[in-house]
Amino acid sequence: MENYAFDQNEIQDHEPHVQHKALPQTATPLAINRGKKGRTTSLTVQNEQITFSWEGITVQTSSSNNRCFGFKRRLVSEPKKILKNVSGFVKPGQLVAIMGASGAGKSTLINSLTYRNLNGLEIISGTRYANGVVVNPNSLTAVSGYVQQDDLFIGTLSVREQLEFQALVRMESQIPKSTRMEMVDAVIQELGLEKCQNQIIGVPGKLDGISGGEMKRLAFACEVLTNPSLLFCDEPTTGLDSYMAQNVVQVLRALAAKGKTIVCTIHQPSSQVFALFDRILLMAEGRLAYIGDLAKAAMFFDRIGLPCPDMYNPADHYIHVLAVTPGKEDECRTKVKEICDLFENSLEGKHVFNEVQNQKNNVGSIPNLGNGNESGKVSPYRASWMEQFKALLWRSWLSVIKNPSVTKVRFVQTLLISLVLGLIYLNQELSQEGVMNINGALFLLLTNMTFMNLFTVMNVFSMELPIFLREHFNGMYRVDVYYICKQLAELPVFLVFPILFVSIYYWMVGLNPLAGRFFVTMAIATLLAQVVISFGYFISCVTPSLSVALALAPPLTIPIMLFGGFFLNFEAIPKWLGWLQYLSWFKYGNEILVINQWKGVALNCTERCNFETGQDVIDFYNFNEDNYGFDIAMLVVMTILFRILGFLALLARTYQKQI
């Protein structure tokens, strides 16, 4: 047992006057030490340490890229090897930097080690060990954290809300909520996020929020919050100025000093930042060029005739030596191959091989995993299903009510459209001319419910999907919990706006004045909106991006609209296309609304009339009152069916290679 607190000399905070607090360990057992005034002074924890090693990691471009609709393409290049038999190890207390020139394989290596971001790539060999235990994606996620290069957050949340959510779903269930919030406070102070803790995160280019540097520190804070035994960071200093870059690496240095095992990629660090690392791993053309201590790296390159010049940044020297210069590709690749071969056959290279073998042979145990036989059974989730549900419902509701495009903009949009359309169709009479106008107004109601809700849900849901996928692969929550909570949180909004629209539009147009008919119209509009929202969820889940979803929605929706019975009489539909009408929610909604509007209504008729009664209007469209219940049932079925299909599509995406 040890007292876990940062040495104040090890970290320079962004704000010099800030008093640092301890970053508590989330592993158990855990005890809070309080001062005389009841304030947290430190947390005592059991320090669980992990030696992480890997052997023979080989990665190539995916062979699936050479196929189109299951058939092998012609004139395609053979799969290219990105990583070639890379092995290494990192021990507790060490901070290791993976370095190399652009295209050397740095990010591919760290993503391969963590089973992340491997779309288009294929791991053809390689094993990872934690304390000698073979780990899979779930078991590795349970004991590690990963700060990825791209920052993905729900922009409408504040910094504190983001960290509180992380604390709720990523910490052990037995830790009290009050303790989790104290941990959040400590991390906010430690990472210099006090000034922006109540500011929304924002979305670059769309919603103003915190700065890029603060966003990177927030990403780092999310992982530091759970204080994992093993931490991976992909370019943690990207987007930071030199001072904050050094500050972040100093925080990593302090974590490593407390027994954490830390691996990170870094691009062209300054000499001050470079000196903070214990060891470096140099990649070149997908091969291991060196792994070891900083001092021994200088000795190795000096020994092979490539010494670092005096007063020169060693990091820049190593990257320059291992880079492939345009115009000199063959010469540079030959030199890189010689360097990698020399290291592989050197004492340092053989030491790496022997150390990895020793780790394999000396199988230990991992906290919460036990021995290697149990590693495949571990769950990546620390929170229970109900804890995930409560935390996600809270966050989803916050993201809905704080999103201006969902609340304020949508309210103004609904109000304006209902008023404008209401003025266009204002006070229609039950005359021959009014019949077509009223029917047009009813169909326009369905059209508005469709496109307004469809594009709203796709814009929100598609943009959030990358965040969901990353958090899911981080072992934060289950797919079903997210899907349910997202829909429950958005349900009130998608109920209120259809009701608001119908309440204004219905009476301005002058539709059937009976109260019962009004409430039926409101109910059908709301139900049809749910069908469209379900369809939007489905489209969002099966498409890879928002742009694809927006491009796909109109060509799918317009044919469905044509089979709604307004533009095309059902009797005129070719038999071989007739089945498509049963996929149209416009058909079911239009039939209900027309029957609801015209049943039992007498029309003003002074001369020869096309329609003498409302029943004549119903018959003109070949609508049948006996289908009333069937139409409602089909709308309910379509709502449920599209949501199930959306869930299955989302689930299928999580079974693909992790992004």
N, C-alpha and C positions, 0 to 999 in steps of 0.2 A: 504493500500500500504506500502511496506517496501523495504528497500535497501537490495538486496540479494548479500551477499558476505561472504566468510568464514572468521572467526576470525583466524588470523595467529597463535594464541596460541593454537588453537584447532587441528591443523594439523602439523605433522612433515613430510616434504617432503623427498623423497628418496635422493634428492640432496640438501644439506643444503644451498647452495648459490642461489638456484632458488627462484625468486620472484614470489609469488603466485598471480594468477589472479582470479577474481570472476567467478564462474560457473553460467551463466545466466539462468534464468527461461524461459521456452518456452511458458508458458501460456500467454495469452494476458489479458489486455493491457501491452505493453512493450515499454520502452523508454531507449535510450542509453545515459549515462552521460559520457561526454568526458572532458579530461583535456585540458590544454592550448595548447598542441602540437597535439591535435586531437586524442590522444590515449584513448582507452576505460578504464575508471576507475571503472565503475559499471553499472549494469542494474537494473532499477526499475521495479518491477513486482508486480502483485497481487498474494498474497500467498494463494493458494487454498489448504485447508487441508481436509484430509479424515480419518475418523475412520473406520477401517476395522474389521469386525466381521464375525464369522462363527458358525453354529449351527448344531449339529448332523451329522458330517461328518463320514460316514461309507463306507469303501471300502473293496472289496473282490477280489480274483482272478476271472477272467472272466469265466462265465459259457460257453462261446463259445469255451474255451479250451477243454471242455469235449465232443466236437463233431468232427467228421471226415466225411467230405463230406456230412454234414447235418444229420448224424446219431449219436446217442448218443453212446459214447464208454462204454464198460464194464470195470469193475474193476478200476474205477477212483475214486479218493478221492473227497469228497465234496469240494466246493469252500471254500477257507480259508480266514477268515477275517483278513485284514491287519490293518485297522483302525476301532475302535469301538466307535462310538458315541462321537466324539471329538468336543468340542466347545471352543471358545475363542474369544478374541478381542485385538486389538492394536489401540492405540490412536495416534493422531498427535504428533510429537516430541519424540516418543518412538522408541528405537532400541531394538528389541526382538530377542533373540537367541533360536532356537529350538534345543534341545540337547537330547541325549539318547545314549544307547549302540547300537552296530551294530545290525540291524534288528528290531530296536524299532519302526520304522515307520516315521522317520524324513523326509526323502526325499519324501516318499509317501504322507505325509501330505502337504508339500509345493507344490508338483505337483498337488495334488487334489485341493488345494486352488486356483491354477492358471490354472486349466484345462490342464495341460501339462504332457507329458511323462507317459501316462497311458496305454500304450500297454500291454495287458494281464491282465489289472485290470478293475474293474467295480465299479463305484460309485453308491451305492444302496440307499443312502439317504444323505441329507446335503444341506444347503443353505448358500450362501455367501452374505454379505451385505457391501455396501460402503455408509457411512452416512445414514444407514437404508434402502437404496435402494437395492433391490435384483439385483445382477449383473450376467450376463452370460459371456461366453468367450469373445465376441466382446466388450461389455461395459467395462469389467475389463481390457482388453488389451489397450483400449483407454486411461486409466488413470493410468496405471502402467507400470513398467519395471521389467524384470526378468533376472538376471544374472545366467545362468545355470552352472552346475558343469563342463561339458565338453565344451571346447573351440572349436568352429567351425568357421573357417574363410577361405576365398579364399586365399590360401597361396602365390599367385603371386602378390597380392596387397601390397602396403606399409602401414604402420600404419596410416599415414596421409590420404591416399586414402580411407582406410576403414572408418575412422571417417568422412571424407567429404561425403561419400556416405550415412552414417547414418544420417548426418545432412540434406541431400537433401530429404530423404524419410520419416523421422520421426518427423520433425518439422512442425509447422503450416505453411500453405501456405503464410500467410501474412507477415511472417518474411523475410526480404530481405536476399539475398544470402550473401552479405558482412557481415551481422550480424551473420549469421550461421558460416561463416568461422572464425569470431572472437571467437565464442563459441568453435569451434574446437581448436583454439590456447590456449584458457583458460584451456580446459580439458587436453590437452597435457602437459601443465605446471603443472597443479594440480596433475596429476597422475605420474609425473616424467618420461614422455615418450619422452622428447626432444631429447635425444641422439639417439633414434631408430626410430624417426618419419618418416624418409625417407628410412628406411630399410624394405625389404619385410618381411611379416609375416612368411612365410615358412610353410612347412608341416613336422611334426615330422617324422624322418626316411626316408624322401624322398627329401625334399628341405630345405636347411639350411636357417634359418631366425632368428627371435628374440628368446630370452630365454623363458622358461616356465613361469617364474615370470612376464616377460614383457607381455606375451600373456594373462595371467590372468588379469593384469592391463588394457590391451586393452579391454578385455571383460567387465570389470567394467566401463571403460570409455565410451563404446558404450551406456550403460544405463544411466550413469550420464549425458551424453551429452544432453539428452532430459529433464532432471531434472523432473522426474515424481513425482506426489504427493504421490504415493504408490510404494514401491520398494521391490521386493523379490530377495533374493540371496541364491542359493543352494551351500553351501560349497565355499564361495568366497575366502577363504584363502588356498585352495588346491594348492599344488605345490609351495607355497611361503615360503621363510625362515621366521624365527620368527620376524625379524625386519620388513619385508615388510608385513607380516600378521598383525602385530600391526598397521602399517601405513594404510593399507586398512580399518581396522575396525575404525581407527580414522577418516578417511574420511566419513565413514558411520555415525559415531557419530556426525560429524559436519553437515552432511545433516539432520539428525534427529533434531538437535538443531535449524534448520531453519524451522521446522514444518512439515518435511516429516515423513511419516509412513513407517517404515522399518522392514521387517521380514526376517530372514535368518537362515539357518541351519549351524551348525558349529560343528566340530569334535575335541574334546579334546583341547580346547583353553588354552593358558597359563593363569596364574593368572592375568597378566597385561591385556591381551586381554579380559578375562572374566569380569574384573571390568569395562570395557567400556560400557557394555550393561546395559540398564535400567531394563529390565525384562527378565526372562527366561521361556521357556515352555519345560517341561521335559516329554518325551515320554517313555513308557515302555510297551512292548508287545501289541502295537497298542492302548494303552489307555493313557489318560491324567493323569500324576502323579503329576504335579504341574504346575501352571502358575501364575506368580506374580513378585513382586519386588525381587531383589537379597537379600536384608536384610531379608525380610519376609520368603524367602526360607530357610535361615539358621534357623530361628525361627521355621518354620514348621517341618523340619527334626529333630531339637532338641526336639520338643514337642512329636514326635512319637517315640523317643528313638533311633534315628540314627544321632547323632550330628556329625558335621564335626570336625575332630581332629585339634588341634592347629598346625599352620605352615604347613597346608595342602591345596592344591588347591581345592577350593569348587567344581569346575567343575569336577575334577577327582573323588571326593568323591561321587557326585550325580550319575555319570555314573557307578561307581563301585557298588553302592548300588542297582541300577536298572538293572544291567546286569544279564544275565542268564549264570551261570558258567557251562561249560561242566562237566558232571558227577554228577551235582547237579541240574538238570533241574527242577524236581518237587518241590524241596525245594525252589529254587529261584523264580519260577513262583507263588508259594503260597505267598511268601513274597511280590512280586511285586503287586499281586492282593490286598493284605491287604493295601499296601501304596496307591494304586489308589482309593480304597474304602474309606480310611480315608480322602484323599483329597476331594473326591466328596461330602462327608458329612460334611466337615469342613466349617468354616466361609469363608475361601478363595475360596473354591469350589462353595459355594452358591453365593458368590459375582460375580463370573464369570457368572453363570447362570442368575442372576438378571441383570447384565450389558448387556448381549446379548439381553435379553428381552426388556430392555430400548431402545437399539439401533433399534430394530424392530419397536417399538411403536413410536419412535421419528424420523419419516422419514424426511430427509433433502433433499438436492440436491447435484448433482455431477457436476463439470465443464464439459460442453459439453454434459451432459446426461440428466439433468433435474430430474424429479421424476421417480418413479419406473415404471410408465406406458410407459415411453419412452425408457427404457433401452434395450428393445429387438430390437429397430430399429436403434441403433447407428452403424455407420460404423467404423471398426477398423483402417481404413486408414486415415492418415493425409494429404498425398499428393494426388493430383488429378491424373487421369489416365495418362495425358500427362506428368506430373512431374515425375511420376514413370517411364514412358517410357524413358524419357531423361536420368534419373539417372541410370537406369538399362542398357541401351544401352551403356552408357559411361563406367560403370563398367565391363560389359561383354566384351567390346572391349579391355579394359586394360588387363583383365584376359587372353584373347586370345593371344595378341601380346607379353605378358610378360611370357607366359608359354613355357618353352623350349621344352617340348614334342610335342607341337602343331606347333611351328615355326622352331627352329633350328634343332631339331632331325628329324622332319618330312621332312624338306628340304633335309637333308643329306640322309635320308632313300629313298626318292623319286629319288634323283639323282643316288644313288648307284644301286638301283633295276632296274631302267630304263637302265643304262649303262650295267649292268651284263646281263640282259635278252636280250638287244640289241646285245651284243657281241655273245651270244649263238645262236641267230637267224640271225646273220649278213648277209645282202645282199642275201636274198632268190631269187632264179630264178623262172620264170614262167614255170617250168617243172613239170613232173609227181611227182617227189619227192618233189618239192617245194610246191605242193598243200597242202599236209598234214602238212608240216611245217608252212606254212602261216596260215592255219586254226587253228593250235595249238597256234600260236602266237596271233591270234585274241582272242581266248578263254582265253588264259592266261592273256591278257589285261583285260578282264572282271573279271577274278578271282582276279587279283591284285587290281582292283578298289573296289572289294567287301570286301576282308579281310582287306586291309589296312585302308579303311575308317570306316568299321564296328567296328573294335577294337579300333580305335582312338576315335571315338565319344563315345563309351561305357566307356572307361577309364576316359574320361574327365567328361561326363555328369553324370555317376553313382556316382562318387566321390563328385560331387557338389550337388546332390539331398538332402542329409541331411541338408546342409546349406540352401538350398531353403526352405525346409519344416519348419525349425526353424524360419527363417526370415518371412515367410508367416504367421505363427501362431503368430508372434510378431506384426502382423498388419502393416508390412512394405510395401507390394505390393501384387498385384493380381496375380493369376496363369497365366492368359492369357498374362499379360504384361511380366512376366518373360519368358514364353515360346517363345513369339515372339522375344524379345530382344536377347535371347540366340542364336536363329537361325540366326537372322540378323547379329549378331557379328561374328559368325563362317562362314557365307556364303562366304566371300572373300577368306578365307583360303581353304575351300573345293572346290572352283572354280580354284584357282591358281595351286594347286598341281596336279590335273588330267590333266590340260592343259600342265604343265611342263613335266609330264610323257609321254604323247602322243607325244609332240613335239620332244622328244629325241628318244623314242622307235620306232615311226612310220617310220622315215627315216632310222634308222639303220637296221631295218628288211627288208626294201625295199618293203613296201606295195605300193598300187596303187599310181603312181606318180602324178595323176591329183590333182590340188589344191582343187577342190571342194570335192573330195573324202576324202582328208586329213581333211578338216574342218568338214565334216559329222562325221568322226571317232572321232574327238575331241569333237564335240557336244554330241554325243551318250555316250562317256566315261564320260563326265561331268554330263549328265543327269542320267546315271546309278549310278554314285557316289551319287547323290542326293537321289535316291531311297534307296540305302544302308544306307545312313546317316539317312533317315527317319525311316528305319527299326531299326537302332541302337537306335534312340530316343525311339521308341516303346518298344523295349526289356528293355531298361534302366528304363522306367517308370513302367513296369509291374513286375519287379523283385525287391526283397527287398534289394539287395546289389550288389556290383560290382562282387564279386566272383560267385554269382548265375548267373548274366548276362553273364559272360565270359564262364561259364559252359554250359549255355543253347544255346548260339549262334551257335556253330559248329553243333550240331545235328539238328538244324533248317535250317541251311544254306546249308549243304551238300546235302540233298535230293533236294533242290531247284536247286543246281548246276547240279545234275545228269539229271534233266529234261531240261537242256539247249540245247540239241540237238547235243552235241559233243561226249559225252560218250555213249549216248543211242539214237538210231534212233527213231523218233516219231512213226513210223509204228510198232516198236517192243514193244511199251509200252502196257501193259495189259489194256483192256478197263476200268476195274474198278479202275485203277490208272490214267487213261488218264487226268482226270480233274486237277490233280496236276500240269501239265505243264503250266496251265494258271496262276499259282501263282509264276512262275519262271521269275525273271527279266533277268536271263541268256538266256532264250529262246528268249525273245524279243530283247535283245541286240545282241545276236549272229546272229539272223536272219538278222537284219539290217546290221551288219558289214560284214557278208558273202556276202550279195547281193551288198553292197556298194563296196566291194573289187573285186568281180568277174563279175559283170554285164558288158557285152560288151568286155570282155578280151579274147584274143586268146592265147592258150597254145602251147608251143613248143612240137611237137609230131613227133618223127622220126620213131617209130615202132608202133605196136599195142598199143593203148592208152586207158586208162580208162576214161580220160577227154580230150576232144578235144577243148572245149571252157569253158569259165567261167560259162555259163549256165548249163553245165553238172555238175559242182561242186554244184551249187545251187540246182539242181534237186536231186542230190545224198543225200542231207540232208533234202529233202522234204520241202525246204523253198519255199515260194511263194512271188513273187514280189508284188502281190496285197495286201499283209499284211503289207507292208512298213509303211503306214500311221497308221494302227491299232497298230503296235508295238510301234511306238512313242507315240501314245495316251495312251497306256496301261502303259508305263513308267511314263508318267505324272500323270496318275490316281493313280498309286501305290505310287508315291511320296506324293501326297496330302493325300491319304487314310491313309498311315502309320503315317503321321504327325498328322492327326485328331485323329487317334486311340491313339497315344502317348499322345496327350493333354487330351483326355478323361480319360486315365489311370492315368495321373498325377492329374487331377481334382478329380478323385475317391479317390486317396490317401489322399488328403486334407480333404475329408469328413469322413475319418476314424478317430479313436481316435487319438488325437494329440500326436506327439512323443516328 
